[in-house]
């Protein structure tokens, strides 16, 4: 189960990814020219993946998070692009509540009744949640792989706040995100699988609001 004591936000970003998903680098790098190591087929597939992500407005689904040591957590997520996402863990009942409200990413510790808040553009979620995703022009993308029924995209960050490697895995044809694998700088990996995705569903804006006013603002540690 997810442990809440001494929650380390950087550790959560590396472990949960989630859809978290994408690494944190400066906008200048994210908007750089296409990676010269990528083939024309790679760029074409990255354009398809970018179009898929940009086409998402509201999404709900279930997720399973499996750590390298076999520890497993489950929950439900809600996403409203651009800028908003919520992760609810099933157990324990006092597990942290994780919310991006379009400006900040907040981690509410229900045991301590406090909230740590971080600028969204300083977190790994920024690329996934930002208005325009363009993976073909993102220098962090290092590999595109194809297998029967599967398309995978790997990104690597050796300098940012969430150093490591991320592989996004899609069912293809008919692109649909299925899971992702995160490796941190020490080589530890975590797998996240998503299922029962529902797109274009109406979502209450209150889902993306932290009501606890006992907040601290900073950067991920």
PLY file of the C-alpha trace (Angstrom):
ply
format ascii 1.0
element vertex 221
property float x
property float y
property float z
element edge 220
property int vertex1
property int vertex2
end_header
0.00 0.00 0.00
1.01 3.61 -0.43
2.90 4.89 2.58
2.09 8.42 3.66
4.66 9.03 6.40
7.35 11.46 5.28
5.96 11.66 1.74
8.75 12.78 -0.60
7.26 14.54 -3.62
10.22 13.89 -5.90
10.02 10.19 -4.98
6.31 10.17 -5.79
6.91 11.83 -9.17
9.51 9.18 -10.00
7.41 6.27 -8.76
3.93 7.23 -9.85
4.90 9.13 -12.93
1.77 9.84 -13.68
0.72 10.37 -15.37
2.97 11.75 -14.03
4.35 10.62 -16.73
6.72 13.17 -18.25
10.03 14.63 -17.15
10.61 18.20 -15.97
12.90 20.36 -18.11
12.87 24.00 -19.07
10.44 25.17 -21.78
13.40 26.03 -24.01
14.44 22.38 -24.16
10.90 21.17 -24.61
10.51 23.41 -27.64
13.85 22.56 -29.27
14.20 21.22 -32.79
13.34 17.59 -33.49
15.89 15.08 -32.19
18.25 14.28 -35.10
18.57 10.66 -33.88
14.92 10.01 -34.65
13.91 8.59 -38.01
11.14 9.95 -40.19
8.96 7.00 -39.06
9.71 7.90 -35.43
8.70 11.50 -35.99
5.51 10.42 -37.74
4.56 8.18 -34.81
5.46 10.89 -32.29
3.19 13.28 -34.16
0.40 10.69 -33.84
1.01 10.31 -30.10
1.10 14.09 -29.64
-2.18 14.43 -31.53
-3.71 11.72 -29.32
-2.62 13.48 -26.13
-3.70 16.90 -27.42
-7.07 15.40 -28.32
-7.74 14.39 -24.73
-9.99 16.78 -22.86
-11.46 14.92 -19.90
-10.43 11.38 -18.96
-11.18 9.07 -16.05
-9.81 5.63 -15.35
-8.38 3.19 -12.84
-4.68 2.65 -12.25
-2.45 0.03 -10.65
1.02 0.99 -9.46
3.58 -1.80 -8.99
6.97 -1.07 -7.46
10.14 -3.05 -8.13
9.76 -4.79 -4.76
6.26 -5.95 -5.70
4.44 -3.40 -3.54
1.14 -2.52 -5.19
-1.25 0.43 -4.93
-4.49 1.04 -6.80
-6.76 3.97 -7.36
-8.68 6.17 -9.73
-7.59 9.25 -11.64
-9.44 12.17 -13.19
-7.88 14.44 -15.80
-9.13 17.63 -17.40
-6.69 19.13 -19.88
-5.15 21.57 -19.85
-3.72 21.73 -16.38
-5.89 19.59 -14.13
-5.58 16.08 -12.73
-6.51 14.21 -9.54
-5.21 10.90 -8.15
-7.28 9.04 -5.54
-5.74 5.95 -3.91
-8.18 3.31 -2.70
-6.27 2.44 0.46
-5.45 3.46 3.05
-8.31 5.88 3.53
-5.91 8.57 4.72
-3.61 8.22 1.69
-2.42 11.54 0.22
-4.73 13.37 -2.14
-2.87 14.55 -5.26
-4.36 17.39 -7.30
-3.21 19.75 -10.06
-5.56 22.71 -10.35
-4.09 24.34 -13.46
-1.55 26.44 -11.57
-0.25 24.32 -8.70
0.29 20.65 -7.95
-0.85 19.95 -4.38
-0.23 16.99 -2.09
-2.68 16.88 0.80
-1.49 14.84 3.79
-4.75 13.76 5.35
-3.05 12.46 8.50
-1.30 15.75 9.23
-4.12 17.83 7.73
-1.65 19.89 5.73
-0.97 20.58 2.05
2.32 20.95 0.18
1.88 22.98 -2.99
4.28 23.30 -5.96
4.14 25.31 -9.22
2.74 22.96 -11.84
5.30 24.06 -14.43
8.08 22.84 -12.09
6.73 19.28 -11.94
6.86 16.28 -14.29
3.13 16.62 -14.95
3.55 19.87 -16.86
4.23 18.39 -20.30
1.30 16.00 -20.15
-1.11 18.63 -18.89
0.07 21.63 -20.87
-2.10 22.86 -23.69
0.15 21.84 -26.60
2.19 18.60 -26.56
4.80 18.13 -29.34
6.94 15.07 -28.60
8.73 15.21 -31.96
10.32 18.50 -30.85
11.16 17.31 -27.35
14.85 16.56 -26.91
14.10 14.15 -24.06
12.60 11.59 -26.45
15.33 9.03 -27.19
13.54 6.00 -28.62
10.41 4.88 -30.45
9.72 1.13 -30.66
7.09 -0.88 -32.49
5.84 -4.38 -31.79
2.66 -6.10 -32.99
-0.18 -4.16 -31.38
2.17 -1.95 -29.35
3.87 1.42 -29.80
6.27 2.62 -27.10
7.98 5.97 -26.61
10.96 6.41 -24.27
12.12 9.73 -22.85
15.17 10.34 -20.69
16.18 13.18 -18.39
19.69 13.20 -16.93
19.63 16.69 -15.43
16.15 17.71 -14.31
14.29 17.31 -11.02
13.04 13.84 -11.97
16.16 12.23 -13.40
15.59 8.88 -15.03
13.81 7.25 -17.93
10.16 6.93 -18.83
8.57 4.57 -21.37
4.99 5.22 -22.43
3.24 2.17 -23.92
0.22 2.47 -26.22
-2.08 -0.04 -27.83
-1.76 0.46 -31.59
-3.46 0.78 -34.05
-6.10 2.97 -32.50
-3.75 4.67 -30.04
-4.70 4.24 -26.39
-2.42 4.64 -23.40
-2.07 1.32 -21.56
0.85 1.68 -19.15
4.21 3.27 -18.49
7.46 2.21 -16.89
9.68 4.58 -14.92
13.35 3.99 -14.11
14.99 6.38 -11.70
18.62 7.47 -11.67
19.51 4.44 -9.50
17.92 1.97 -11.93
14.85 1.25 -9.80
11.67 0.87 -11.83
7.94 1.20 -11.30
5.15 0.05 -13.62
1.79 1.81 -13.85
-1.10 0.24 -15.75
-4.29 2.13 -16.60
-7.61 0.59 -17.53
-11.28 1.36 -18.09
-10.44 4.73 -19.61
-13.41 6.96 -20.34
-12.85 10.05 -22.47
-14.98 13.16 -22.86
-16.91 12.61 -19.63
-18.25 15.59 -17.67
-16.17 16.27 -14.55
-17.08 18.46 -11.61
-14.54 21.33 -11.34
-14.59 20.76 -7.56
-12.59 17.57 -8.13
-9.54 19.72 -8.81
-9.82 21.96 -5.76
-7.88 21.51 -2.53
-10.06 22.83 0.29
-7.43 22.58 3.04
-5.98 26.06 3.54
-2.99 24.94 5.64
-0.57 25.07 2.70
3.13 25.44 2.08
4.46 26.45 -1.36
7.79 25.33 -2.74
9.54 23.11 -5.26
9.65 19.30 -5.36
12.39 17.80 -3.17
0 1
1 2
2 3
3 4
4 5
5 6
6 7
7 8
8 9
9 10
10 11
11 12
12 13
13 14
14 15
15 16
16 17
17 18
18 19
19 20
20 21
21 22
22 23
23 24
24 25
25 26
26 27
27 28
28 29
29 30
30 31
31 32
32 33
33 34
34 35
35 36
36 37
37 38
38 39
39 40
40 41
41 42
42 43
43 44
44 45
45 46
46 47
47 48
48 49
49 50
50 51
51 52
52 53
53 54
54 55
55 56
56 57
57 58
58 59
59 60
60 61
61 62
62 63
63 64
64 65
65 66
66 67
67 68
68 69
69 70
70 71
71 72
72 73
73 74
74 75
75 76
76 77
77 78
78 79
79 80
80 81
81 82
82 83
83 84
84 85
85 86
86 87
87 88
88 89
89 90
90 91
91 92
92 93
93 94
94 95
95 96
96 97
97 98
98 99
99 100
100 101
101 102
102 103
103 104
104 105
105 106
106 107
107 108
108 109
109 110
110 111
111 112
112 113
113 114
114 115
115 116
116 117
117 118
118 119
119 120
120 121
121 122
122 123
123 124
124 125
125 126
126 127
127 128
128 129
129 130
130 131
131 132
132 133
133 134
134 135
135 136
136 137
137 138
138 139
139 140
140 141
141 142
142 143
143 144
144 145
145 146
146 147
147 148
148 149
149 150
150 151
151 152
152 153
153 154
154 155
155 156
156 157
157 158
158 159
159 160
160 161
161 162
162 163
163 164
164 165
165 166
166 167
167 168
168 169
169 170
170 171
171 172
172 173
173 174
174 175
175 176
176 177
177 178
178 179
179 180
180 181
181 182
182 183
183 184
184 185
185 186
186 187
187 188
188 189
189 190
190 191
191 192
192 193
193 194
194 195
195 196
196 197
197 198
198 199
199 200
200 201
201 202
202 203
203 204
204 205
205 206
206 207
207 208
208 209
209 210
210 211
211 212
212 213
213 214
214 215
215 216
216 217
217 218
218 219
219 220
